[in-house]
Amino acid sequence: MLEAASGADERHAAPPRVADGGERALHAPVRAAWGDEDTGVASEPPLRFGRRHVVGRHPLELDACVGEAGVRSQVGLVPRVIVADDADPHEAESTPATLHRMAAPVAKNQELELRIDSLAYGGSGVARLNGFVVFVRRALPGDVVRARITKVKRSHAEAVSLEVVEPGAPRVEAPCVHYPECGGCRFQDLAYGAQLEAKARQVADALARIGGLVDVELEAAVPAESLFHYRNKLEYSFTETPDGVGLGFHRAGRWDEVLDLERCWLTTDLGNGIREAVKEWARGQGLPAYDQERQDGYLRHLVVREGRNTGQALVVLVTAPGDLAGADALVEALRRFPEVRSVHWAVNDSAAEVTNLPTDLLWGDEAIEEEILGLRFRVRPNAFLQTNTAMCEVLYRLAGEYAGLTGEETVYDLYCGTGTIGLTLARDALTVWGIELSEESIACAVENAELNAVANAAFFAGDVARDLDELRDRAGPPDVVVVDPPRAGLAGKAVRRIGELRAPRLVYVSCNPTTLAGNAKELVGEFGYRLERARPADMFPHTPHVETVALFTLGEPTK
Ligand SMILES: C[S@@+](CC[C@H](N)C(=O)[O-])C[C@H]1O[C@@H](n2cnc3c(N)ncnc32)[C@H](O)[C@@H]1O
């Protein structure tokens, strides 16, 4: 049986102290088949109390949790699934309510002038030819561009802008010399106010078109605190250049070409300095870059993580199999940066471009720390952490405000990752119960609870769709549910299970307005929720991404 917190009633029986860490299966029987059509999730063990699980060579190999369940994180400046080049750039527009099948008025390779109305989710400009939608890459709202049609489908066409005939968007000088060749930024030359406005409009459009929620008044979008230097994690690829090995990001729209960088505006001077020092080391050692197409060579990727509020940095070098020549020299080069506390080496023996691999510690501490809203969080090489620390604090603060906690509530933190949201809410709640698919993330959540002496939070490895009933049996019904699902949103079964909980308050932290809108439609239409508040927040200036925090309530409005 669980220990009850002193003074807590039966319903609010406190979670076991995380410090005990014992693995105890919950009472409810666990289904044999693990993984279903809803999530496509690979086999996972039953819901269990968080504990440290040793996997591979490193005790805590975490998958970055931005990817869809079961999908490993891909290398790139941002997870590949959310870069417009790779994602379906038309999600917001691609619902039957939005795109109508009609005879295409354009043909492939045709060149024509198009006026761009708006920005689609994913970053392409939207033009309309008598109602037929054309998504135009590298075109900004308000522009008239000469474009070439690259693809014609029954419901829409795709094109690329060749020339801006009449600029309409409020343009600014892009500060980065690598823009627009580099795949990292899409809108450096669009004035920030217009970027924010376009993102807010995408959220409102998605809620209206996909969610059918036409009268939602969004709260003013929260602008990014910094337009540049905001990322706390960057993943670079090695490449060959005439001057020797280079390090950078994929060229825009190219999986097979990497652009050597002089300076990236999304990281700090420290981040740029570390990358350049590693480049110099690699050139000095004469080590060849890995060629993704030919699948030969040695140096593959470099991951640099920074605790922005702690001033600590962690570095992971990823190579193909083979001894690491010059490991001591690498450590020496990196130790010149006093912020570097942890240097790892990982071997990728597959063709896949991944960095979330087991690591060997070459020097220093196994992990660094980051501080978020006054709590400390361990950052291991593969642990998920929101990649913009300052805006992560904004997002969590907003989630806390929407949760409206008084200290009496049972809170579920669903899709809890390493426990960051739940732990920041725990001080204002009676109990917090987190569920997360990745056992490694749960191990981190437990460690983070211990680190911050949070005793009223418990974390479980499990699948939200499958294991929510089991959690409810143990924790009692929730007063507040917080969900922070991957980009794919809440799967059909998950949204039904969550709706059936009938929590008076449901806070939805979303990184994809189109899936938020689909889920909102069901929560409102099928489960009687009201979308009471919603606020976009810009975590990633110059990219197509937008986060939204939404509050769904049952009963009378609480405003
Ligand atoms: C966007 S992350 C959120 C992490 C965390 N809330 C944070 O702010 O750092 C989504 C998380 O959902 C997890 N996840 C994906 N599918 C899941 C499922 N079916 N059940 C439980 N967790 C899942 C992923 O592993 C990932 O950690």
The ligand as a Tripos MOL2 file, in Angstrom:
@<TRIPOS>MOLECULE
LIG
   27    29     1     0     0
SMALL
NO_CHARGES

@<TRIPOS>ATOM
      1 C1          6.7260   17.3190  -25.5120 C.3       1 LIG1
      2 S1          7.4560   16.1280  -24.4540 S.3       1 LIG1
      3 C2          7.0130   16.8350  -22.9210 C.3       1 LIG1
      4 C3          7.9790   16.5710  -21.8140 C.3       1 LIG1
      5 C4          7.8110   17.4010  -20.5580 C.3       1 LIG1
      6 N1          6.4430   17.6680  -20.2090 N.3       1 LIG1
      7 C5          8.6230   18.6880  -20.6330 C.2       1 LIG1
      8 O1          8.0630   19.7910  -20.6280 O.co2     1 LIG1
      9 O2          9.8660   18.5940  -20.6870 O.co2     1 LIG1
     10 C6          6.3140   14.7730  -24.6590 C.3       1 LIG1
     11 C7          6.6440   13.5120  -23.8650 C.3       1 LIG1
     12 O3          5.6060   12.5380  -24.0610 O.3       1 LIG1
     13 C8          6.1930   11.2400  -24.0200 C.3       1 LIG1
     14 N2          5.2320   10.3150  -24.6470 N.ar      1 LIG1
     15 C9          5.0060   10.1180  -25.9600 C.ar      1 LIG1
     16 N3          3.9880    9.2550  -26.1340 N.ar      1 LIG1
     17 C10         3.5560    8.9010  -24.8990 C.ar      1 LIG1
     18 C11         2.5230    8.0470  -24.4250 C.ar      1 LIG1
     19 N4          1.7490    7.3740  -25.2610 N.pl3     1 LIG1
     20 N5          2.3520    7.9330  -23.0920 N.ar      1 LIG1
     21 C12         3.1630    8.6200  -22.2330 C.ar      1 LIG1
     22 N6          4.1470    9.4490  -22.6330 N.ar      1 LIG1
     23 C13         4.3480    9.5860  -23.9430 C.ar      1 LIG1
     24 C14         7.4890   11.4190  -24.7580 C.3       1 LIG1
     25 O4          8.4010   10.4140  -24.4040 O.3       1 LIG1
     26 C15         7.9130   12.7960  -24.2700 C.3       1 LIG1
     27 O5          8.7180   12.7040  -23.1150 O.3       1 LIG1
@<TRIPOS>BOND
     1     1     2 1
     2     2     3 1
     3     2    10 1
     4     3     4 1
     5     4     5 1
     6     5     6 1
     7     5     7 1
     8     7     8 2
     9     7     9 1
    10    10    11 1
    11    11    12 1
    12    11    26 1
    13    12    13 1
    14    13    14 1
    15    13    24 1
    16    14    15 ar
    17    14    23 ar
    18    15    16 ar
    19    16    17 ar
    20    17    18 ar
    21    17    23 ar
    22    18    19 1
    23    18    20 ar
    24    20    21 ar
    25    21    22 ar
    26    22    23 ar
    27    24    25 1
    28    24    26 1
    29    26    27 1
@<TRIPOS>SUBSTRUCTURE
     1 LIG1         1 GROUP 0 **** ****
